[in-house]
């Protein structure tokens, strides 16, 4: 980086399987005991994961808990 430049951190993040109105049509495709995250829980977990990121995480694909997902 040049002096005065701010580094950029880019990650892709999966919110998980979130219980939204859109998901109601697809719930039948999941096992009956499948767990769907409430929207607020998904956002809470993603924000917690984002707060722990460093430049070493640049370019990663992460789940809503900050765990790396291979791609």
C-alpha positions in Angstrom: 0.0 0.0 0.0 1.0 3.5 -0.6 1.3 5.9 2.3 -2.1 7.2 3.2 -4.1 4.4 1.5 -6.5 2.4 3.5 -6.5 -1.4 2.9 -9.7 -2.9 1.6 -11.0 -6.2 2.9 -13.4 -8.2 0.7 -15.2 -11.4 1.8 -18.3 -13.2 0.5 -20.6 -14.3 3.3 -23.5 -16.8 3.4 -26.3 -15.8 5.8 -27.3 -19.4 6.3 -30.7 -20.8 5.7 -32.8 -17.9 7.0 -36.5 -18.1 7.9 -37.9 -15.5 5.4 -41.1 -15.4 3.5 -39.3 -16.5 0.4 -38.1 -19.7 2.2 -41.7 -20.8 2.9 -41.9 -22.2 -0.6 -38.7 -24.2 -0.3 -39.1 -25.5 3.3 -40.6 -28.7 1.8 -37.3 -29.5 0.2 -35.5 -29.6 3.6 -35.7 -32.4 6.2 -38.6 -31.9 8.7 -36.1 -31.2 11.5 -34.1 -28.6 9.6 -33.3 -25.5 11.5 -34.0 -22.1 9.8 -32.3 -19.1 11.4 -34.4 -16.1 12.4 -33.3 -13.0 10.4 -32.1 -11.2 13.5 -29.9 -14.2 14.5 -28.4 -14.5 11.1 -27.5 -10.8 11.1 -26.2 -10.9 14.6 -23.9 -13.8 13.8 -22.6 -12.2 10.6 -21.8 -8.9 12.4 -19.9 -10.8 15.1 -17.9 -12.6 12.4 -17.3 -9.4 10.5 -15.9 -7.7 13.7 -13.2 -10.4 14.0 -12.0 -10.3 10.3 -8.5 -9.3 9.4 -6.7 -8.7 6.2 -5.7 -12.4 6.3 -9.4 -13.2 5.5 -9.3 -11.2 2.3 -11.0 -13.1 -0.6 -12.5 -15.8 1.6 -16.1 -17.2 1.4 -17.4 -17.4 4.9 -20.5 -18.8 6.7 -22.5 -16.7 9.1 -20.2 -17.7 11.9 -17.0 -16.7 10.1 -16.0 -20.2 9.2 -14.3 -20.5 5.8 -16.3 -22.3 3.1 -14.2 -23.9 0.3 -15.0 -22.8 -3.2 
